[in-house]
């Protein structure tokens, strides 16, 4: 029998306990052992939880129990669970976690502490989608060329509604909060930080590359308007918040931001709160993973999959998929300034002669050429127009420099806005 302690019995923790009990027969058949949740640690014992296991608020007592075989960490936060997991691993006991923020900052430290003790973390990225197992095992013979993913259901729900129903960002956000898809403070989701944590985890497995969230490009969706939606539809794009990793020789670019994606791409069809991740390997080509990125039972499904792997004696499996570093081919993070892609720009300007010429001159001076252009009158606002551009491929540093100079022009009425185009 494998005895499991669950640290944090919220929505996911409750689902883990209930599925382990409800599906005990299939779990035992697959793992060869009974996996039994024996205790759950909570902060507030007075809060009712729909579980049939012992609950306690004495974390220290549970950590000191000798008869616990595996600990499942579902507490949230960064520093406290980091210290707890290091302590458990140092005692030689496996852990399973769904904590992407913890792993975004401390995955390599935990790997070094583990020294072969199993750490399961499938549930940390894309909920019920087995993307970590796919990268670490199923695609292990491939050099990964790129990863492109919708990794945050809240942002995807908002952008889907904006695209399909012509609703503004703040209205859809309020609806998402009402439905429970968005937190009271939605910054972590709509700001791109949640997706960035997940991207860093995937990039470590795919490329062995180090990096913290502060090291990569992260932009949110809160400034997207129906003007941007208008342009996207006109040129057959869909707007998605993407986490993107691409390898260029010995460098890897990592970025999270809203992107205009051609409607012909499979990932453009991932709508609502669902997640979708495209992975391109040099041997297999493109593979696509689709499913629920959050939710109690979906996330618990991934947690229990890790428990089953460990019960099958899954020791000495490298946490991030590398038994040893790539010989003479260590990969490093590409500078954000050197990222190259196409860009969409929105500008509100005075309706007067010479405006377009001055803007295109600045763009040309920064090696940026225009691929397409639309001009929209501002309706009831006299002498003001909206200019919408798409560029050919150029460098991040050049587009930023150009937009900074354009913003300072006296006929520009608001800060120009930019969305990257991912084709």
PyMOL commands that set and color helices and strands:
alter all, ss='L'
color gray80, all
select helices_A, chain A and resi 11-22+24-31+59-63+79-90+100-114+122-124+131-138+153-165+169-179+187-190+193-207+213-215+226-234+266-269+296-311+336-338+355-365+396-407
alter helices_A, ss='H'
color red, helices_A
select strands_A, chain A and resi 2-7+35-41+54-56+70-73+94-97+119-120+144-150+217-218+237-248+251-262+274-281+285-292+332-333+340-350+370-377+384-391+394-395+417-422
alter strands_A, ss='S'
color yellow, strands_A
deselect
rebuild
show_as cartoon
